[in-house]
Amino acid sequence: MPELPEIQTIVNELERVLPGKRIKSCRVLRDKMVQGDQHRFRQQVKNKNIRKIERRGKYIVITLSSSQMIIVHLRMTGKFIFQPLKSPAQKHDRVVFELQNQQKLIFSDVRCFGTLELVNDINKHNGLSQLGFDPWSRQLTAGILQKKLENRQIPIKTALLDQKLIAGLGNIYASEILFDAGIHPDIPANQLKHEKLASIIRSMRKILRLALKYNGTSISDYRRIDEKQGMFQNFLKVYGKADQKCINCSSSIMKITQNQRSTFLCPGCQK
């Protein structure tokens, strides 16, 4: 599933081409992709201008001139494609927005788990209203994080994946962050002291900043709006590298399972 760097890359690219453009029409080619009344969705986005595109956690928020917002969750295989209107339709096109100037924005999804939803009040959206701190938030400090985790005995990697605690992280970056911070992913979250939590926050921002520089990680389905891949997969240090030598200490990278998800770590560097 795309994580913060992938979502932010898509948002940055959409923000360069969409604001000010009018949606002339909308076609829903796969019913369940749009949450709620699909006729209402089509009618209410028609002839609206796109004001701005933002990221909230792993969600994309498209604000219209009506002040309504299209809330998008890509989930596993969803993606946006920006093309000339006359470009041929593709098998996995699910929702097509015809824009002015003979252009179109396509929501494509192989597995059809992604969703689009039109809302009037972002604060009443069930998913968005429960999001925790954004990794860039000034409110996210080691002291605050320690208070949030003081009664949580779950592994620290599991805690980092909790969107109600920190919004936007997923399996790839949680592994990379903990490697960079030198912290074992199995350590109970409430056992980490202020200094270790500060290290996690520093590593989080460092890794996410670098991933953004390279437009995210394309390991499976993630693509940018021009169908190009991200390149951060070339800089991963532990994720997907089981049995390879650690670049720091030459120990063999281990793969363990936590909550039915794969976690990668270096037993020499992460204590």
Order of alpha helices (4+ residues) and beta strands (2+ residues): alpha-beta-alpha-beta-beta-beta-beta-beta-beta-beta-alpha-alpha-alpha-alpha-alpha-beta-beta
